[in-house]
Amino acid sequence: MADNWPTRLADAHGRVGTDLRISVTDRCNLRCVYCLPADAATWTRRDDLLTPEEFTRLARIGIELGIRDIRLSGGEPLLRPDLAQIVAGCSEAFEAAGLTPHVALTTNAIGLASAIPALTDAGLERINLSVDTLESSRFADLTRRSRFDDLLAGLDAVAASPLDPVKVNTVIVDETSLAEIGALVRFCLARGWQWRAIEWMPIGPMPHDHSAPTGEDIFAELSRHFTLTPRTQDDPHAPATTWDIAKGEDHPAGIVGIIASMSAPFCDRCTRTRLSADGRMYPCLFSRTHVDLKHLLRSGASDAAIARAWADGQAAKPRGHRWLPEVPQAYSLSQIGG
């Protein structure tokens, strides 16, 4: 390896990037109130999106820098017709380095029923499903789309698939979200899935609401329905605080978690680095700055030069988003990935 190749994605606060989040597209077939404006219609030009080959090259460079887990997201990643090719390229990058592939997907499940065979054949083993409600009218209100039946079809397909583990993410935006927690968790427990609550984060069109439910509110609601025992973290860098749920009269045992990014940030143990669909590297979901890796890719830069630019960008990762004077609104979650 060249002498000028960095050895890892370290920042100035002692953290090392090992978890790569890739947004493969900023487009989405929903318009969730916390993510996209209702009239969102301006997207990254298709020729500005990274190709499967470019994603594979960056995955390979990232793995050389210590990446050990890759998660594909969006926007809605299933809108990429070449998503299976991207999954396969990332898996092959791990294999080329002599490592077991760890490639996961986050999706809203719409269109998943027809996509699962190709994705699992390409090497996908793990999946996170974004499900904010199990009520059709509430779904229409939150997503501004009438795609509830498509959601259910996608969930049924996952239940019949070999994907494991399956995690279900729910953004808790208001009191109605809190009230639905019991039903959502029971739905997941019955299928052997793990449910995760995510505190709403003020990135996107919704104004910052300081009265939004917090991790403490979510835990209190969970405790009303279930007997919870704290779990020892399998991964100390994981964002979720997790609990075992004891078997009850109307549900099996299982696992739930809370990701309290706003009220209890996990910045001190974060190991993430991010790539947008147009090849911008962000060291943090709340980053104000980025490094344009696509420009380097398409201008003939060497792998070592790209690795150095990536490492330099990661080195500038802020200590934590609480130290930022205000949350940036220059991009939405669909652009940088959740």
C-alpha positions as CSV (number, residue, x, y, z in Angstrom):
1,M,0.0,0.0,0.0
2,A,1.3,3.5,-0.9
3,D,2.9,5.4,1.9
4,N,0.5,8.3,1.6
5,W,-2.6,6.0,2.0
6,P,-4.3,6.8,5.4
7,T,-4.7,3.8,7.6
8,R,-8.2,4.6,9.0
9,L,-11.0,7.1,9.1
10,A,-10.2,8.8,12.4
11,D,-11.4,12.1,13.7
12,A,-10.0,14.6,16.2
13,H,-12.1,13.2,19.1
14,G,-10.9,9.6,19.1
15,R,-13.6,8.0,17.0
16,V,-12.9,5.8,14.0
17,G,-15.3,5.4,11.1
18,T,-16.2,1.7,10.5
19,D,-19.9,2.1,9.4
20,L,-20.6,3.4,6.0
21,R,-24.1,4.8,5.2
22,I,-24.7,5.2,1.4
23,S,-27.7,7.1,0.0
24,V,-28.1,5.6,-3.5
25,T,-30.8,8.1,-4.6
26,D,-32.5,11.2,-3.2
27,R,-35.8,10.3,-4.9
28,C,-38.7,8.8,-3.0
29,N,-42.2,7.5,-3.7
30,L,-43.5,9.0,-0.5
31,R,-43.5,12.5,0.9
32,C,-43.1,11.9,4.6
33,V,-43.8,15.1,6.6
34,Y,-40.5,15.0,8.4
35,C,-38.4,14.3,5.4
36,L,-39.7,16.0,2.2
37,P,-41.9,18.9,1.2
38,A,-45.3,17.9,-0.1
39,D,-44.4,19.4,-3.6
40,A,-40.8,18.0,-3.7
41,A,-40.0,17.6,-7.4
42,T,-36.4,18.7,-7.8
43,W,-34.0,15.8,-7.7
44,T,-30.3,15.2,-8.4
45,R,-29.7,14.8,-12.1
46,R,-29.4,11.1,-13.1
47,D,-25.9,11.7,-14.6
48,D,-24.8,13.2,-11.3
49,L,-25.7,10.0,-9.4
50,L,-22.9,7.6,-8.7
51,T,-23.0,4.5,-10.9
52,P,-22.8,1.0,-9.4
53,E,-19.2,0.8,-10.5
54,E,-18.4,4.1,-8.6
55,F,-20.2,2.9,-5.5
56,T,-18.2,-0.4,-5.7
57,R,-14.9,1.5,-6.0
58,L,-15.7,3.7,-3.0
59,A,-16.8,0.7,-1.0
60,R,-13.5,-1.0,-1.8
61,I,-11.5,2.2,-0.8
62,G,-13.7,2.5,2.4
63,I,-13.0,-1.2,3.3
64,E,-9.2,-0.5,2.9
65,L,-9.8,2.4,5.4
66,G,-11.5,0.1,7.9
67,I,-15.2,0.1,6.9
68,R,-16.8,-3.1,8.2
69,D,-20.4,-2.5,7.7
70,I,-22.3,-0.9,4.7
71,R,-25.9,0.2,4.8
72,L,-27.7,1.4,1.6
73,S,-30.5,3.9,2.0
74,G,-32.0,6.9,0.2
75,G,-34.4,8.5,-0.5
76,E,-36.0,5.2,-1.4
77,P,-33.3,2.9,-2.6
78,L,-35.7,0.5,-4.4
79,L,-36.2,3.3,-7.0
80,R,-32.7,2.5,-8.3
81,P,-33.3,-0.2,-11.0
82,D,-29.7,-1.2,-10.5
83,L,-29.9,-1.6,-6.7
84,A,-29.1,-5.3,-6.9
85,Q,-25.9,-4.5,-8.8
86,I,-24.9,-2.0,-6.1
87,V,-25.5,-4.6,-3.4
88,A,-23.5,-7.1,-5.3
89,G,-20.6,-4.7,-5.8
90,C,-20.4,-3.8,-2.1
91,S,-20.5,-7.5,-1.2
92,E,-17.8,-8.3,-3.7
93,A,-15.6,-5.4,-2.3
94,F,-15.7,-7.2,1.1
95,E,-14.9,-10.5,-0.4
96,A,-12.0,-9.1,-2.4
97,A,-10.6,-7.9,0.9
98,G,-11.0,-11.4,2.4
99,L,-13.8,-10.2,4.7
100,T,-17.4,-11.5,5.3
101,P,-19.8,-9.1,3.5
102,H,-22.0,-7.0,5.8
103,V,-24.4,-5.2,3.5
104,A,-27.8,-4.0,4.7
105,L,-30.7,-2.0,3.3
106,T,-33.1,0.6,4.7
107,T,-36.3,0.9,2.8
108,N,-40.0,1.9,3.1
109,A,-40.9,-1.6,1.7
110,I,-42.9,-0.3,-1.2
111,G,-42.0,-2.4,-4.2
112,L,-40.0,-4.8,-2.1
113,A,-42.1,-7.9,-2.9
114,S,-40.8,-8.1,-6.4
115,A,-37.2,-6.9,-5.5
116,I,-36.3,-9.3,-2.7
117,P,-35.2,-12.3,-4.9
118,A,-32.7,-10.2,-6.8
119,L,-31.4,-8.5,-3.7
120,T,-30.9,-11.6,-1.7
121,D,-29.2,-13.3,-4.7
122,A,-26.9,-10.3,-4.8
123,G,-25.9,-10.8,-1.2
124,L,-28.3,-8.8,0.9
125,E,-28.9,-10.5,4.3
126,R,-30.2,-7.7,6.6
127,I,-32.9,-5.1,6.3
128,N,-34.4,-2.2,8.1
129,L,-38.0,-1.2,7.3
130,S,-39.3,2.3,7.8
131,V,-42.9,1.9,9.1
132,D,-44.4,4.8,11.0
133,T,-47.9,3.5,11.3
134,L,-50.2,0.5,10.8
135,E,-53.3,2.7,10.2
136,S,-54.1,3.4,6.5
137,S,-55.5,6.9,7.1
138,R,-52.6,7.9,9.3
139,F,-50.2,6.5,6.7
140,A,-51.8,8.8,4.1
141,D,-51.5,11.7,6.4
142,L,-47.8,11.1,7.2
143,T,-46.6,10.1,3.8
144,R,-49.0,12.2,1.7
145,R,-49.5,9.1,-0.6
146,S,-52.0,6.3,-0.8
147,R,-49.6,3.4,-0.8
148,F,-50.6,1.6,2.3
149,D,-51.5,-1.7,0.5
150,D,-48.1,-1.6,-1.2
151,L,-46.5,-1.3,2.3
152,L,-48.4,-4.3,3.5
153,A,-47.4,-6.3,0.5
154,G,-43.7,-5.4,1.1
155,L,-44.0,-6.4,4.8
156,D,-45.6,-9.8,3.9
157,A,-42.7,-10.4,1.4
158,V,-40.1,-9.8,4.0
159,A,-41.9,-12.1,6.4
160,A,-41.6,-14.9,3.8
161,S,-38.0,-14.1,2.9
162,P,-34.6,-15.3,4.4
163,L,-33.7,-11.8,5.5
164,D,-32.5,-11.8,9.1
165,P,-32.4,-9.8,11.3
166,V,-35.4,-7.6,10.3
167,K,-35.6,-4.3,12.1
168,V,-38.6,-1.9,11.9
169,N,-37.9,1.9,12.4
170,T,-40.6,4.2,13.5
171,V,-40.1,8.0,13.7
172,I,-42.1,9.3,16.7
173,V,-43.3,12.7,15.5
174,D,-46.2,13.4,17.9
175,E,-48.6,12.1,20.5
176,T,-50.4,9.9,17.9
177,S,-47.2,8.2,17.2
178,L,-46.8,7.5,20.8
179,A,-50.2,6.0,21.0
180,E,-49.5,3.6,18.2
181,I,-46.3,2.1,19.8
182,G,-48.1,-0.8,21.5
183,A,-49.7,-2.0,18.2
184,L,-46.4,-1.6,16.2
185,V,-44.4,-3.5,18.7
186,R,-46.8,-6.4,18.9
187,F,-46.9,-6.5,15.1
188,C,-43.1,-6.9,15.1
189,L,-42.9,-9.3,17.9
190,A,-45.4,-11.6,16.2
191,R,-43.0,-11.8,13.2
192,G,-39.8,-12.1,15.2
193,W,-38.7,-8.6,14.1
194,Q,-37.0,-6.0,16.2
195,W,-38.8,-2.6,16.6
196,R,-36.8,0.7,16.9
197,A,-38.2,4.1,17.9
198,I,-36.4,7.1,16.4
199,E,-36.8,10.5,17.9
200,W,-37.8,13.0,15.2
201,M,-34.8,15.1,14.1
202,P,-35.3,18.6,12.6
203,I,-33.7,17.9,9.2
204,G,-36.2,18.6,6.5
205,P,-39.4,20.6,6.1
206,M,-40.9,20.4,9.6
207,P,-40.0,23.3,11.9
208,H,-38.2,22.4,15.1
209,D,-40.8,21.4,17.7
210,H,-39.3,21.3,21.2
211,S,-42.5,19.5,22.4
212,A,-41.9,16.5,20.2
213,P,-41.8,13.2,22.1
214,T,-38.4,12.3,23.6
215,G,-36.7,9.0,24.3
216,E,-38.1,9.2,27.9
217,D,-41.6,9.6,26.6
218,I,-41.1,6.6,24.3
219,F,-39.8,4.5,27.1
220,A,-42.7,5.4,29.3
221,E,-45.1,4.3,26.7
222,L,-43.3,1.1,26.1
223,S,-43.3,0.4,29.8
224,R,-47.1,0.8,29.9
225,H,-47.4,-2.2,27.6
226,F,-44.5,-4.5,28.2
227,T,-42.1,-5.8,30.8
228,L,-38.6,-4.5,29.8
229,T,-35.2,-5.6,30.9
230,P,-32.1,-3.6,29.7
231,R,-29.8,-5.5,27.3
232,T,-26.1,-5.5,27.3
233,Q,-25.1,-3.8,24.1
234,D,-23.8,-6.3,21.5
235,D,-22.2,-3.4,19.7
236,P,-21.1,-0.5,22.0
237,H,-21.2,1.8,19.0
238,A,-24.8,1.0,18.0
239,P,-27.1,4.0,18.2
240,A,-30.0,2.3,19.9
241,T,-30.5,1.6,23.6
242,T,-32.2,-1.8,23.7
243,W,-34.4,-3.9,26.0
244,D,-35.6,-7.4,26.1
245,I,-39.4,-7.7,26.2
246,A,-40.7,-10.6,28.3
247,K,-43.3,-12.9,26.8
248,G,-46.8,-11.7,27.5
249,E,-50.4,-13.1,27.1
250,D,-50.8,-11.5,23.7
251,H,-47.2,-11.4,22.4
252,P,-44.0,-13.4,22.3
253,A,-40.7,-12.3,23.7
254,G,-38.4,-10.0,21.7
255,I,-36.2,-7.0,21.5
256,V,-37.0,-3.2,21.2
257,G,-34.8,-0.2,21.0
258,I,-34.8,3.6,21.1
259,I,-32.6,5.9,19.1
260,A,-32.7,9.2,21.0
261,S,-30.5,11.3,18.7
262,M,-31.8,14.6,20.0
263,S,-32.4,14.1,23.8
264,A,-29.5,11.6,24.3
265,P,-27.1,11.9,21.4
266,F,-24.7,9.0,20.9
267,C,-22.1,11.2,19.2
268,D,-19.3,10.2,21.5
269,R,-19.5,6.6,20.3
270,C,-20.5,7.2,16.6
271,T,-18.5,5.3,14.0
272,R,-20.4,6.4,10.9
273,T,-19.3,8.0,7.7
274,R,-21.7,8.9,5.0
275,L,-21.9,9.1,1.2
276,S,-24.7,10.9,-0.7
277,A,-26.1,9.6,-4.0
278,D,-24.0,12.2,-5.8
279,G,-20.8,11.2,-4.2
280,R,-20.5,13.7,-1.3
281,M,-18.9,12.5,1.8
282,Y,-20.4,13.7,5.1
283,P,-18.8,12.8,8.4
284,C,-22.1,13.4,10.3
285,L,-25.8,13.5,9.6
286,F,-25.7,17.1,10.8
287,S,-22.6,18.0,8.9
288,R,-22.3,21.6,7.6
289,T,-19.4,20.6,5.2
290,H,-18.7,17.7,2.8
291,V,-16.0,16.4,0.5
292,D,-16.8,15.9,-3.1
293,L,-15.5,12.4,-3.8
294,K,-17.4,12.2,-7.1
295,H,-15.3,15.0,-8.6
296,L,-12.2,13.0,-7.6
297,L,-13.7,9.8,-9.1
298,R,-14.5,11.4,-12.4
299,S,-11.3,13.5,-12.7
300,G,-9.0,10.5,-12.7
301,A,-7.8,10.7,-9.1
302,S,-6.0,7.6,-7.7
303,D,-7.5,5.4,-5.0
304,A,-4.9,6.8,-2.6
305,A,-5.9,10.4,-3.3
306,I,-9.6,9.6,-2.8
307,A,-8.7,7.8,0.4
308,R,-6.8,10.8,1.7
309,A,-9.6,13.2,0.9
310,W,-12.1,10.9,2.6
311,A,-9.9,10.6,5.7
312,D,-9.3,14.4,5.8
313,G,-13.1,15.0,5.7
314,Q,-13.7,12.4,8.4
315,A,-11.0,14.1,10.6
316,A,-13.2,17.2,10.6
317,K,-16.2,15.4,12.1
318,P,-17.7,17.6,14.9
319,R,-17.6,16.5,18.5
320,G,-21.4,16.4,18.5
321,H,-24.4,18.0,17.0
322,R,-25.3,19.7,20.3
323,W,-22.2,21.9,19.7
324,L,-23.7,23.2,16.4
325,P,-25.4,26.6,17.0
326,E,-28.3,25.5,14.7
327,V,-29.4,22.5,12.7
328,P,-28.6,22.9,9.0
329,Q,-31.5,23.0,6.6
330,A,-29.5,22.9,3.4
331,Y,-30.5,19.3,2.7
332,S,-33.2,16.7,3.6
333,L,-32.8,13.2,4.9
334,S,-33.6,12.0,1.4
335,Q,-30.3,13.4,0.2
336,I,-28.0,12.3,2.9
337,G,-29.7,9.1,4.0
338,G,-31.2,8.2,7.3
